[in-house]
């Protein structure tokens, strides 16, 4: 069977592992990950919500089954970009969409199952439920069977919640806090004009969190990510003095304290030789 996976992440790869009769292909978010999967025999191409590699088209057209694990945002990125191609896939027989039990909302500790009412309370839960309905509608209009799997917490190597927070949650915490900080800089510029402070910080008006991370003005990640970024900047700039801002914007005291503890325990000792 030819399976195309939108999102070759932990869940999709776990499913594919050991499947002898499956010819797998799918999408990843960066080219390095694609090359690594290809070495393992999985044809992978980049789709990050904006960039779409041409190699996706022939694999999608030949697919007999789809496994969809990409989460929706304001819209479902897969449907927004590939609904037409999915409708045109002549060999497609089944679609499996990985959703979340978050669509059930708060049932006060009571048991839930497939027959329980969906009443999501978060924006992410509501987006998931809307995506489920859109995938069902696509299946109904094409005659392709759609199976919705509502997953609970995904556990496995490196998927523990605390490890996840250290590996991937830093940006989720830092982004809104840092964007408030950027908004405050823009407010100062509007009120007082271009000052020595706003010039010295070298943050242009309208800069986003992502742009600041890419440009090295902000660092967010696990201790290894932070250490490597500082080491790289030290080499490139020839600095011998480091001043960090670990409490900014709307960052909570608890999050700032955890960041400070990780920085002092796992980053600073490794910078002794820099």
N, C-alpha and C positions, 0 to 999 in steps of 0.2 A: 504493500500500500504506500502511496506517495502522500506524505503529510507535510503541510506547510505550516510553520509556527510563527505567528506574529508575536515576537518576544521570546527569544531563546534564553530565558533566565533559569533560575533554579528549578521551578516547578516543571517547565517544559522539558528541560534536560533530564530531570529525574524520571519523567514519564518515558522518554525515548530510550533511556538506558536499558540495555538488555533486550530491546525489541529487534528480533532478528529479521523479520519480514517487512521492515519499514525503511523506506527511502525518505530521509528527512532533509528538509531545508527550512530556512526561516530568516528572521531579521534580528539584528542586534543594533546597538546604538553607536558603535564606533568600529573603525576598520581594523584596529588591533585585535579586538575580540573576534571579528569575522575570520581573520587569518588563523587564530588559535583554533577555532571550531573546525575550519576546513582541514587542518592537520589531523583532526579526529574523525574526518569523514562526513562532516555535516556542512552542506553548502549554505553559507551565510552571506547576507548582504545587509548594507546599512539602511535603516529607516529610523530616524530620530524625531519624527513628527514634522520635519521640514525637508530634510535631505532624503531623496528616494533613489537608490541605485538601480540602474536598468536591469540588473541581474534578477531582480525580484519578479519581474513580469512573466518570464517563461516558467519559472517554478510555480508561481501562483496559478497560471493558466492550466498547468498539468496536474494540480493537486486533486486528490480524491477526498481529502479531509483537511480541515483547518483546526488548529489549536490556537486560541487567542488568549494571551495573558497580559497584554498591554492595558494598563489602567486608563480610564477616561479622565479628561480634565473638564474644561467647559464643554467639550464635545468628545466623542469617541474618535481618536486620531486614525484608527484603522478604517472605520466606516467613512470618515470625512475624505480620506484619500483613495480608498480602494473599493468602495461599494460597487462601482461599475465593473471593475475587473472581477470581483467575486461573482457578480451576477452572470458574467460572461464565461465563467469557468465551467466548461461542459462536462468535465469528469467529476465535479464536486458532488459528494454524497452526504457529507456530515460536517457540522461545525460544532466544536466544543468551546464554550466560552467560560473562562475561569473568573468567577465573580467572588463575592465575599459575604460572610454571614452578617457583615455590617448593615446589609439592607434590611435586616429585621429590626434594627433599632434596639431600644431598651425594653425588654419584657420582664423586668424586675426579678431576674434570676430564674424565671420559669423556663422549662424546656421549650425548644423550638424545633420544628422540622419543616419539610418542604411545604406542608399545608398551612404553616403559620403565616399570619398577616405580615407583609413587609411594610415597615413604618420607619424608614431611616431618619435619624435625627441630625446627622452631619451632612455637610455639602458633599463629601466624598461618597457617603452612602447613597445619597440621592442621585449623584452622577452615575454610580454603578447600576442602580435600579433603572434609570433611564436608558443606559446602554443595553441592559438585558432586554428591555422592551424593543429597542431598535434592532437588535440581532434576531429576536423572534419574528419581527415584522419582515425582515429580509428573508428569513427562512420560509415564512408563509408565502411570500410573493414569488419565490423561486422553486418551491417544492423540496428544498434541502432541509434535512432534519437538523434542528438546533438543540443542543444539550447545554443547559446552564448548570455549572458546578459551583456551588457557594462554599468556598473554602474558609476554614477557621484559620488560626495562626499557622504559618508555615514554618516547620521546624526542620533542622538538619544542620550539617557542619557550617558553622559561622552564622547561623540564623537566629541564635539566641537574642532576645530583645536588647540586653545590655550591650552585647557585641555589635548588634545592628546600630544602636545609637552611636557608638563610637565610630563605626565604619561609614555609615551613610546618613545618620540623622543630623549630623552637625550642620549641614547646609539648610536643612529644613528648619532648624532652630535659628540659625544665624540670618537667613534671608530676610524675614520680616523685621527683625531688630535692626539690621544694617540698613534696610531701605528707609526706616524711620530716621536713622542717622543721616542718610543722604537727603531726605526731605528737609531735615533741620538745617543742613548746609544751604540748601536752596532758599529756605526762608530767610536765613541770614543775608544771603546775597541780595534778595529782593528788598529787605529792610534797610541794609547798610551799604549796598553796592559791593563791588569786588574788593575784599579786604586782604590784608596780609595773611590772615589766617586761612581764608578759603583758597588763596593762591598757593600758600605753602603746602596745603594738603594735596594739591595736584589732582583734585577730583572735579571733573568738568560738570557743568550744569546738566541735569538730566541723565547722569550716569546710572546704570543699573547695577544691582548686586553682581550679576553674572559678569559684566564688563570689568568690575573692580577685581573680581577673583582672577579673571583671565589676565588682567594687567598687573597682577601682583600687589594691588593696593589692599586686598583683603585675602585672608587665608582661612579656609574652613574645611575641616576633615578630621580624620583620626590622627593620633599622634605621629604615625609614620608620614602621613601626607603633609602635616605641618612641618615636621623636621626637614623633609626633603625640599620643601618650598623655601624655607629659611636658608638652608645650605646652598641652594641654587642661587638665591639672591645675594648671599654673602660673597660667592665666587664672582658673580657677574658685576657686582657693584663695588667690591673691595671694601665692604663695611667692617668695622670692628666694634660697633656699638649698636645695641638693639633696644628699642623702646616699643613695648607692645600695649595695645588697648584691648583688654579682655572683657571690658564692661562698657557696652555701647548701646545706643538706641533704646529699644524696649526690652532688651535682654533681662531676664529675671535674675535675681540675686542667686537663686539655686543653680541656674544654668551657668552663670558666670563663675560661681565657686567651683563647680565641677570642671569647667574648662581650665581654671587656674590650677586646680589640683593635678589634672592630667598633664598640663604644660610643665609644671614644676617637677613632677615625678618622672615623666617619660620623654619629654622633649629637651629640657634644659641640660640634663646630664650628657645627652648625646651631642650637644653643641659645644662641649668643653674644648674640643680639638679644632673647632672652626676658626 
